[in-house]
Amino acid sequence: MSIVKLVWYLVSLIAIFLILINNPKAAGLGNLSSQGKIFNSTRSTEKKLQILTIGTVVIFFILTIILASNIIF
């Protein structure tokens, strides 16, 4: 098994994990953030989690295209 396939499997597992922990229903806390400073860090964490999830999914698709086109065996 090539190193690219191992990285592909690892990235896919990380992407699945990040998608599962990303809770869209938590967006309702944004209304409360203006009332108190407790939720400001939560909003920042949600944004970082979304960026990390999108980046992981993009890397997954790039690796999928590379493996499907047989550029690297």
Backbone as numpy.savetxt, mean C-alpha at the origin, in Angstrom:
# Nx Ny Nz CAx CAy CAz Cx Cy Cz
13.96 -20.82 -8.72 13.11 -19.65 -8.72 14.01 -18.41 -8.72
13.66 -17.48 -9.56 14.51 -16.30 -9.69 14.24 -15.31 -8.56
15.18 -14.42 -8.39 15.08 -13.39 -7.35 13.91 -12.46 -7.64
13.65 -12.20 -8.92 12.54 -11.31 -9.29 11.21 -11.91 -8.84
11.05 -13.21 -8.99 9.81 -13.86 -8.55 9.67 -13.79 -7.04
10.78 -13.97 -6.32 10.72 -13.87 -4.86 10.31 -12.46 -4.43
10.88 -11.46 -5.07 10.52 -10.07 -4.77 9.05 -9.84 -5.11
8.60 -10.41 -6.24 7.21 -10.27 -6.67 6.25 -10.85 -5.62
6.59 -12.05 -5.10 5.77 -12.66 -4.06 5.76 -11.82 -2.79
6.91 -11.32 -2.41 7.01 -10.49 -1.20 6.20 -9.20 -1.35
6.33 -8.55 -2.49 5.59 -7.31 -2.73 4.09 -7.58 -2.77
3.69 -8.71 -3.32 2.25 -9.02 -3.37 1.69 -9.24 -1.96
2.44 -9.91 -1.10 1.98 -10.12 0.27 1.91 -8.80 1.05
2.90 -7.95 0.83 2.89 -6.64 1.50 1.71 -5.81 1.00
1.44 -5.85 -0.31 0.31 -5.09 -0.87 -1.02 -5.59 -0.30
-1.18 -6.89 -0.21 -2.41 -7.45 0.36 -2.57 -7.01 1.81
-1.50 -7.07 2.58 -1.55 -6.65 3.98 -1.92 -5.17 4.10
-1.30 -4.32 3.30 -1.58 -2.89 3.37 -3.01 -2.57 2.95
-3.51 -3.27 1.95 -4.90 -3.05 1.52 -5.87 -3.47 2.61
-5.57 -4.56 3.29 -6.46 -5.03 4.35 -6.47 -4.11 5.57
-5.34 -3.50 5.90 -5.33 -2.64 7.08 -5.81 -1.22 6.78
-5.92 -0.89 5.49 -6.43 0.42 5.12 -7.95 0.42 5.28
-8.44 1.17 6.25 -9.86 1.16 6.58 -10.51 2.45 6.07
-11.31 2.38 4.99 -11.92 3.61 4.46 -12.99 4.20 5.39
-13.53 3.41 6.28 -14.54 3.93 7.20 -13.93 4.85 8.26
-12.63 4.81 8.42 -11.96 5.67 9.39 -11.92 7.12 8.92
-12.33 7.39 7.68 -12.33 8.76 7.16 -13.33 9.63 7.91
-14.27 9.02 8.59 -15.23 9.78 9.37 -14.59 10.51 10.54
-13.40 10.08 10.93 -12.70 10.75 12.01 -12.17 12.11 11.57
-12.14 12.36 10.27 -11.66 13.65 9.78 -12.51 14.80 10.26
-13.79 14.58 10.46 -14.67 15.63 10.96 -14.33 16.00 12.39
-13.87 15.04 13.16 -13.53 15.30 14.55 -12.16 15.93 14.70
-11.34 15.84 13.65 -9.97 16.35 13.78 -9.94 17.86 13.94
-10.94 18.55 13.42 -10.96 19.99 13.58 -11.33 20.38 15.01
-11.95 19.48 15.75 -12.37 19.78 17.11 -11.28 19.52 18.12
-10.35 18.64 17.80 -9.30 18.32 18.74 -8.02 17.92 18.04
-6.94 18.01 18.74 -5.65 17.69 18.13 -5.31 16.21 18.23
-6.17 15.42 18.82 -5.91 14.00 19.00 -5.85 13.28 17.65
-6.70 13.68 16.71 -6.83 12.95 15.46 -5.92 13.46 14.36
-5.12 14.49 14.61 -4.23 15.00 13.57 -3.19 13.98 13.16
-2.63 13.27 14.10 -1.64 12.26 13.76 -2.28 11.09 13.02
-3.54 10.82 13.30 -4.24 9.73 12.61 -4.39 10.06 11.14
-4.73 11.28 10.83 -4.90 11.69 9.44 -3.57 11.61 8.69
-2.50 12.01 9.33 -1.18 11.92 8.71 -0.79 10.46 8.47
-1.09 9.63 9.43 -0.78 8.21 9.30 -1.58 7.58 8.17
-2.85 7.95 8.04 -3.69 7.43 6.96 -3.14 7.82 5.61
-2.68 9.07 5.48 -2.13 9.53 4.21 -0.85 8.77 3.86
0.02 8.57 4.84 1.25 7.81 4.60 0.94 6.36 4.22
-0.07 5.79 4.87 -0.47 4.42 4.55 -1.00 4.33 3.13
-1.79 5.32 2.70 -2.30 5.32 1.34 -1.18 5.43 0.32
-0.21 6.31 0.58 0.92 6.47 -0.34 1.73 5.19 -0.42
1.96 4.55 0.72 2.70 3.30 0.74 1.95 2.19 0.00
0.64 2.15 0.16 -0.18 1.15 -0.52 -0.13 1.36 -2.03
-0.28 2.60 -2.47 -0.25 2.89 -3.90 1.11 2.54 -4.48
2.17 2.89 -3.78 3.52 2.58 -4.25 3.75 1.08 -4.37
3.28 0.34 -3.39 3.44 -1.12 -3.42 2.67 -1.74 -4.56
1.46 -1.26 -4.81 0.65 -1.79 -5.91 1.30 -1.47 -7.26
1.85 -0.27 -7.39 2.53 0.10 -8.64 3.74 -0.80 -8.86
4.53 -1.04 -7.83 5.69 -1.94 -7.94 5.23 -3.34 -8.31
4.12 -3.80 -7.72 3.58 -5.12 -8.05 3.22 -5.21 -9.53
2.55 -4.18 -10.06 2.17 -4.21 -11.47 3.39 -4.16 -12.39
4.39 -3.37 -12.03 5.61 -3.31 -12.83 6.30 -4.67 -12.87
6.41 -5.32 -11.71 7.02 -6.65 -11.67 6.19 -7.67 -12.43
4.87 -7.54 -12.40 4.00 -8.45 -13.14 4.23 -8.30 -14.64
4.36 -7.08 -15.11 4.61 -6.84 -16.53 5.97 -7.40 -16.93
6.96 -7.19 -16.08 8.30 -7.71 -16.38 8.29 -9.23 -16.44
7.64 -9.87 -15.48 7.62 -11.34 -15.48 6.75 -11.89 -16.61
5.67 -11.20 -16.96 4.79 -11.70 -18.02 5.43 -11.54 -19.41
6.27 -10.54 -19.56 6.88 -10.32 -20.87 8.19 -11.10 -21.03
8.56 -11.86 -20.00 9.76 -12.71 -20.04 11.04 -11.92 -20.30
11.07 -10.69 -19.82 12.30 -9.90 -19.93 13.37 -10.51 -19.03
12.95 -10.85 -17.80 13.86 -11.48 -16.85 13.27 -12.84 -16.49
14.05 -13.84 -16.58 13.55 -15.18 -16.28 13.66 -15.43 -14.84
